[in-house]
């Protein structure tokens, strides 16, 4: 995977290319077709992206993370409580990906056979979600929070890919249950830690 820092030209190529994934799959051919459709040189595709397949899906995930962070920065996330900030960040990320659900189903299948790549993408997304939520922790909780949110987001995404409810109502209800479960586990761990002290 390449550096997740913003690159407007690469982002434009990804956004144009995903429109061709239905016909071309997650390939450099889809990126070439996308570049051609926006009047750019299709031969730039292999210079912008060295791989197709799962690597390209991971690049899209980084793009979605950046768009989610931009959307979160435009909102008053500080007015929400902790779990509600994460809920809203995940909701914003789903909004970025909603137009491309069918393409992302194909992408999830590619990532499923690349567990290390999938884990890196999940970790990067979890970090972005906590950034959007305003987390500034620097202690051990930094790791536990991200591991928890990575699991919640991954489960929510897999549910969402199959969800056909209006306005993703079923997905948001699923997410609320996962957040509630995580909250109960956290409270139990805190109680046990206090008793052991």
C-alpha positions in Angstrom: 0.0 0.0 0.0 1.2 3.5 -0.7 1.4 6.4 1.7 -2.1 7.3 2.9 -1.4 11.0 2.7 -3.9 12.9 0.4 -3.0 13.0 -3.3 -5.7 14.7 -5.3 -4.7 13.1 -8.6 -4.6 9.6 -7.2 -7.9 10.2 -5.4 -9.5 11.4 -8.6 -8.2 8.3 -10.4 -9.6 6.0 -7.7 -13.0 7.8 -7.8 -13.1 7.6 -11.6 -11.8 4.0 -11.6 -14.4 2.6 -9.2 -17.1 3.4 -11.7 -15.5 0.8 -14.0 -15.0 -2.0 -11.3 -18.4 -3.5 -12.2 -17.1 -4.3 -15.7 -13.3 -4.5 -15.1 -13.0 -5.7 -11.5 -10.5 -4.2 -9.1 -7.8 -3.9 -11.7 -5.5 -1.3 -13.3 -7.7 -1.6 -16.4 -10.6 -0.1 -14.3 -8.2 2.8 -13.3 -7.2 3.3 -16.9 -10.8 3.5 -18.0 -11.5 5.9 -15.2 -8.6 8.1 -16.2 -9.7 8.1 -19.8 -13.2 9.1 -18.7 -11.9 12.2 -16.9 -9.7 13.2 -19.8 -6.4 12.0 -18.2 -3.7 9.8 -19.6 -4.6 6.2 -18.9 -0.9 5.2 -19.0 -0.6 7.0 -15.6 -2.5 4.1 -14.0 0.5 1.9 -13.2 2.5 4.9 -12.1 -0.1 5.9 -9.6 -0.9 2.3 -8.4 1.6 -0.5 -8.7 -1.0 -3.3 -8.1 -4.5 -4.2 -8.8 -6.8 -6.5 -6.8 -6.6 -6.4 -3.0 -4.0 -3.6 -3.0 -6.4 -1.4 -5.0 -9.2 -2.2 -2.6 -6.9 -1.1 0.3 -6.1 2.1 -1.5 -9.8 2.8 -1.8 -10.2 2.1 2.0 -7.6 4.8 2.6 -9.5 7.2 0.3 -12.7 6.5 2.2 -10.9 7.2 5.5 -9.7 10.6 4.2 -13.2 11.5 3.0 -14.6 10.5 6.3 -12.1 12.6 8.2 -13.0 15.6 6.1 -16.7 15.1 6.7 -16.1 14.7 10.5 -14.0 17.9 10.6 -17.0 19.8 9.2 -19.2 18.6 12.0 -19.3 19.5 15.7 -18.1 16.0 16.9 -17.2 17.5 20.3 -20.9 17.9 21.1 -21.3 14.1 21.0 -20.4 11.6 23.8 -17.6 9.1 23.2 -19.5 6.2 21.7 -21.8 8.5 19.7 -18.7 10.1 18.1 -17.5 6.7 16.9 -21.1 5.9 15.7 -21.2 9.1 13.7 -17.7 8.6 12.3 -18.7 5.1 11.1 -21.9 6.5 9.7 -20.0 9.2 7.8 -17.6 6.6 6.4 -20.5 4.4 5.2 -22.0 7.5 3.5 -18.7 7.9 1.5 -18.9 4.3 0.3 -22.7 4.0 -0.2 -22.7 4.7 -3.9 -20.3 1.8 -4.5 -21.7 -1.0 -2.3 -21.8 -3.5 -5.2 -18.2 -2.8 -6.1 -17.2 -3.0 -2.5 -18.7 -6.5 -2.1 -16.3 -7.6 -4.8 -13.5 -5.8 -3.0 -14.3 -7.5 0.3 -13.9 -10.9 -1.3 -10.4 -9.9 -2.6 -9.3 -8.7 0.8 -10.6 -11.9 2.5 -7.8 -13.8 0.9 -5.1 -11.2 1.9 -5.4 -11.2 5.7 -2.3 -9.1 6.4 -3.3 -6.5 3.9 -6.9 -6.6 5.3 -5.6 -6.2 8.9 -3.4 -3.2 7.9 -6.4 -1.5 6.2 -8.6 -2.2 9.2 -6.0 -0.8 11.6 -5.7 2.4 9.5 -9.4 2.8 9.4 -9.7 2.3 13.1 -7.1 5.0 13.7 -8.9 7.3 11.3 -12.2 6.7 13.2 -10.7 7.6 16.5 -9.1 10.7 15.0 -12.5 11.7 13.8 -13.8 11.1 17.3 -11.2 13.4 18.8 -9.3 10.7 20.7 -5.9 12.0 22.0 -4.9 9.0 24.2 -1.2 8.1 24.3 -1.3 5.2 26.8 -2.1 1.5 26.5 -5.8 2.4 25.8 -4.7 3.7 22.4 -4.2 0.1 21.3 -7.2 -1.4 23.0 -9.5 1.3 21.7 -8.3 0.8 18.1 -8.6 -3.0 18.3 -12.1 -2.7 19.6 -13.2 -0.2 16.9 -11.5 -2.2 14.2 -13.6 -5.2 15.1 -16.8 -3.2 15.3 -16.2 -1.4 12.0 -15.2 -4.6 10.2 -18.3 -6.4 11.5 -20.5 -3.4 10.6 -19.1 -3.2 7.1 -19.7 -6.9 6.4 -23.3 -6.5 7.6 -23.8 -3.3 5.6 -22.6 -5.0 2.4 -25.6 -7.3 2.6 -28.1 -4.7 4.0 -30.9 -3.6 1.7 -32.9 -1.8 4.4 -34.0 1.9 3.8 -31.3 4.4 4.8 -29.2 1.5 6.2 -31.5 1.2 9.2 -30.6 -2.4 9.9 -26.9 -1.6 9.7 -27.2 1.3 12.1 -29.2 -0.9 14.6 -26.5 -3.6 14.2 -23.8 -1.0 14.9 -25.7 0.3 18.0 -25.7 -3.3 19.4 -22.0 -3.7 18.8 -21.2 -0.4 20.5 -23.5 -1.3 23.5 -21.7 -4.7 23.8 -18.3 -2.9 23.7 -19.5 -0.5 26.4 -20.5 -3.3 28.7 -17.2 -5.1 28.3 -15.3 -1.8 29.0 -17.3 -1.2 32.1 -16.8 -4.7 33.4 -13.0 -4.5 32.7 -12.9 -1.2 34.7 -14.7 -2.7 37.6 -12.4 -5.7 37.7 -9.3 -3.4 37.5 -10.6 -1.4 40.4 -11.2 -4.5 42.5 -7.7 -5.8 41.7 -6.0 -2.6 42.7 
